Amino acid sequence: LLYVACSSKKVEVADFLLRRGAIITQSIANRFPNTVKELLERRVKPSTRTNKPGMVPSLTARWRELGLSEVPWSFLSGLFDKITKLELHSNRLSSLPEEIFHMPCLRTL
């Protein structure tokens, strides 16, 4: 069903299915990168950590339980200096991009 929602560009439906346990397969990620990017963007939220005045707002990427087989670095690189927490548990990851370990604000992985 997630494949059909993504192919129809029904992001709301795809988001609903992900919240109900659907997974982003590699096929879906490859065929519908813009839809997957939008779904991932919906899971990037301001951190609960208080920011000091003048600081760049910190963000949490909640990409857990999505079935990801790789971290979408092309999207993540745009948030390189803003993400303080990256939640990736319960995915199908076999490796992580080395760049993640060089993210200057990342405190929790």
N, C-alpha and C positions, 0 to 999 in steps of 0.2 A: 504493500500500500504506500509506503514512503516513496518508492520509486515513481509510482503514478502521480503522487502529489507533487513531487519535484519536477517531473516532466511536464506537468500542467501549470507549473509556477504558482501553485497554491501553498504559499509559505505558511499561512495560518494553519492549514490542515497538516502540513509537514511538521510544524512546531507541536501541534497537538499530539501527533503520532509519536514524536520523540519523547514527549512527556509521559507517554503511555508505554514506553519500552522499545519502540522501534530503534533500529540502529542505522547509522550512516555507513553503508558498505563502501568499499573502494570503488565499485562500479558507479554508485550514486555520486561519490565525490568527484570522480573523473568526468562523468557526463554532465553534471549540473553544478559546476564550481560556483557560479554566482548565487544560486539558491542555497548551497551549503554555506557560503560565506555569510549570507544574510541570517541563516539559522545560527551560526556561531556568534555573529554580532549581537544577536538577541540575548546571548548568554554572557556577555561582558558587561559588568555592572560596576558602579563606583564601589570602592572598598569601604567597609565599615570603619576602617582606621581613619582617624581624624587627620585632615591635611592642614599643614601650617599655611598661613597667608603667603601668597606668592609662589607656592609650590604647584607643580603640575599635579592634577588630581590623580590619585592612584586607583587602579582598576583590578577587579578580580575576574578572571576568565573561568567560568563554570562549565567546563567541557567534559564533565564526568558522565559515564554511562551512555555514551553516544555511539559506541562501537567503532570508534576511529581506529584505523590501522596505521595511520601516521599523523603527525602534528602538521597542520596546514601552515607551514612557515611563511608562505607568501602573505597570508593574512596577519599572522602574528607579528611579523617584522614591522608592520605599521604601528604596533603598540609596544615596541621594544622597550621604550623608556618609561612606560606608564603602568605596566602590569606588576603588581606586588604579589599576587597569588594566582597560581595556575593549577586548577583542579583537573586532573587527567585520569583519576582512578576509574577502574571498571571499564576500560577500553580494550582494544586489541593491539596495543602498541608493542612492537618488538624492539624499537629504538627511539631515541629522541634526537632532534637536531642539536648539534654541539652549541649552536648559538643561544639556546635556552639558558645554558649555564653561564653566559656572559651578559644576561639581561641585568642592567644595573640596579633596578628597583625590586627584582624578584626576591621575595623573602620566604615564600612557601610554595613547594612544588608537590 
